[in-house]
Amino acid sequence: MQFPASPVPLKNIFFTSTESRDRSHLNRPLASWPDAEAAVILMATVAPVRGYDKTSIRIEWMDGETYTSRLEITRSMSVVAAPLSSHVRRALEFAAGRWRPGRMTEGQQRAFLAEGESLSPGRAAWAGKILDGGYELGGAL
């Protein structure tokens, strides 16, 4: 595995929509992982006791690569050190076929990933590129 000479720095993280009562970071560019993690932790403090607040995120790196996802913010995330970067890394590891939840069989994972590739060709390779290519991913896992 070959890594680039220098990491690809983060450009911005956006929370593009949320069900959270705390909307102070909505559609505002956050230029660092610590700022985005603090925003998630703040939203988690007002999340429902049971359930979650659906929150859409967009992460942009300086080379133009973009990652979008939905984060389900729970109250328990208020005590997690890096809830956003943990979520992003796990999602990328799953998309690249490197990790699966314990409740999912290998066959279910293969089927899910095959469907993902049919809908978005190159998705697994792209996730691997972000994981292995020196992209700034915060301080999780």
Buried (B, 14 or more C-beta within 10 A) or exposed (E): EEEEEEBBEBBBBBBEBBBBEBEEBBEEEBEBBEBBBBBBBBBBBEBEEEEBBEBBBBBBBEEEBEBEBEBEBBBEBBEBEBBBBBBBBBBBBBBBBEBBEEEEEEEEBEEBBEEBBEEEEEBBEBBBBBBBBBBBBBEBE
